[in-house]
Amino acid sequence: MVIVGSGLTGLTAALRLARGGRSVAVVDAGEIASGASSINGGMVSPDIKAGIKLIFAHHGPELGREMWQATVRSVDIVSDLADTEGIDMRIMRGGMAALGIGPDSQASFEQSVSWYREHVGVEWEVLGPGRIEEVIGAGPFTTAIYEPEGFGIQPARFVFGIAERAAAAGALLVPNCEAISYQHEPSGFRVVTSSGTVRAGEVVLATNGYTTAHPSSELARRIVPVGSYIVVTEPIEELATGLFPGGAMTYTKKRLLNYMRRTPDGRVLIGGRRNLHTGLDLEESAAALRVQLVGYFPQLADVPLTHVWGGKLAVPFDLVPHMGQVDGAWYALGYAGHGVGLSTLMGHELGGMLLGEDPPSVFTKIPHPTRFYYRGKPWFLTPASVLYRTLDRLNR
Ligand SMILES: Cc1cc2nc3c(=O)[nH]c(=O)nc-3n(C[C@H](O)[C@H](O)[C@H](O)COP(=O)(O)OP(=O)(O)OC[C@H]3O[C@@H](n4cnc5c(N)ncnc54)[C@H](O)[C@@H]3O)c2cc1C
């Protein structure tokens, strides 16, 4: 079996398949785990990017509840793997908090939390003035939705831990090997890579935000790659603990949102984007993120930033992750920036399904849309960025 992509999706599938006795090669166009899985913000919480309410509205409560339960499992599987595999991923159990500003956000947060309580039974709380300091020690924020089950990890430790265990189970990890195309033949697949051609019984595509027309132009039409950028300050233990007293993972409830946390080594991390494009200049992105960071926390004005980096998310048109088949190959992707838990779960489930041990994942059950005007080149990112920025400013 050939798995294309060595992030959490590809590697958790490889781990399960290799332990199930399959012969597995994981090829990656870059270094192993050099995609989003090693460089993300490390924030883990249930739900999907679109919000599970959308699944209830479009696909009914039964499928909505089933998908919700999968997102709950996606949180559990990350900490279960830390325990069972003995991976020291520096878990910070401080919950997840969505941050809002002003009375409108208080009302809409109350409404949202009461929907979640009623339909999926969460124990989330709205923290208003007087309690918001439990999750964020300063800044303009007046309201938060607090999700106690959320937590943070050190993502590189997690994904390299899974890579090591997959390799120990017998999976062959092949870096710098791009899958260029594949053909379905009567006896399996013929996969053409930059290092040569291989035959495989099955092909799994686990390329998420790094999906291009290689090896499947049809899959490239089903997701939009979007950039996400991160900066960290130098270690500032005391200030960082003052800002994130309980160690919560936080994000602003906007379209062009920011995500912020304290890191295990006492830095402040902020992520986001100037616009939706991938491959933005890192120095410009760092400058823009610094303006946002200091806008929230003026006390950090003189604190140096030490690192900046960026990566790619995969945004499907319906903002729902999908698992399915394209020209005979299986794929799992489309986490839209909410993929640490979901990629881990979906790789694991896909592996289980191919071994005949698990039923098809709930993420196989809804059609994966594209748009007639989309050929895998997202020409609309600039106007979409302008629209999102305007709607954010208008608080809509
Ligand atoms: C900056 C940033 C911050 C994020 N923060 C969070 C967060 O805090 N919480 C959260 O839940 N999610 C977050 N995410 C999203 C999360 O990281 C991803 O959803 C998840 O890691 C996706 O894993 P994956 O294995 O599907 O893809 P990836 O880890 O991106 O791996 C895909 C791999 O496919 C390879 N590839 C592509 N095409 C080919 C080809 N033709 N041949 C061979 N290899 C190929 C690429 O080289 C890449 O290594 C963030 C993402 C980014 C970029």
The ligand as a Gaussian input file, in Angstrom:
#p B3LYP/6-31G(d) Opt

LIG

0 1
 C        0.258000      27.321000      10.905000
 C       -0.816000      26.283000      11.191000
 C       -1.404000      26.245000      12.438000
 C       -2.382000      25.289000      12.728000
 N       -2.873000      25.215000      13.999000
 C       -3.755000      24.234000      14.300000
 C       -4.198000      24.078000      15.639000
 O       -3.750000      24.772000      16.563000
 N       -5.139000      23.118000      15.904000
 C       -5.618000      22.302000      14.914000
 O       -6.474000      21.456000      15.199000
 N       -5.171000      22.414000      13.646000
 C       -4.241000      23.331000      13.319000
 N       -3.757000      23.409000      12.055000
 C       -4.209000      22.401000      11.065000
 C       -3.525000      21.045000      11.264000
 O       -2.130000      21.245000      11.445000
 C       -3.780000      20.185000      10.016000
 O       -5.174000      20.059000       9.812000
 C       -3.217000      18.771000      10.126000
 O       -1.881000      18.789000      10.579000
 C       -3.297000      18.088000       8.762000
 O       -2.558000      16.888000       8.801000
 P       -2.367000      16.072000       7.458000
 O       -1.562000      14.889000       7.791000
 O       -3.690000      15.814000       6.816000
 O       -1.568000      17.061000       6.471000
 P       -0.097000      17.658000       6.565000
 O        0.513000      17.479000       7.909000
 O       -0.157000      19.034000       6.023000
 O        0.733000      16.718000       5.580000
 C        0.485000      16.673000       4.199000
 C        1.765000      16.166000       3.537000
 O        1.469000      15.783000       2.187000
 C        2.655000      15.947000       1.442000
 N        2.329000      15.928000       0.003000
 C        1.472000      16.733000      -0.671000
 N        1.411000      16.359000      -1.971000
 C        2.250000      15.297000      -2.122000
 C        2.619000      14.475000      -3.225000
 N        2.078000      14.641000      -4.449000
 N        3.522000      13.480000      -3.021000
 C        4.052000      13.266000      -1.780000
 N        3.727000      14.024000      -0.700000
 C        2.838000      15.023000      -0.864000
 C        3.200000      17.276000       1.941000
 O        4.579000      17.418000       1.661000
 C        2.882000      17.197000       3.454000
 O        4.001000      16.744000       4.184000
 C       -2.791000      24.367000      11.717000
 C       -2.210000      24.406000      10.463000
 C       -1.220000      25.351000      10.190000
 C       -0.589000      25.381000       8.817000

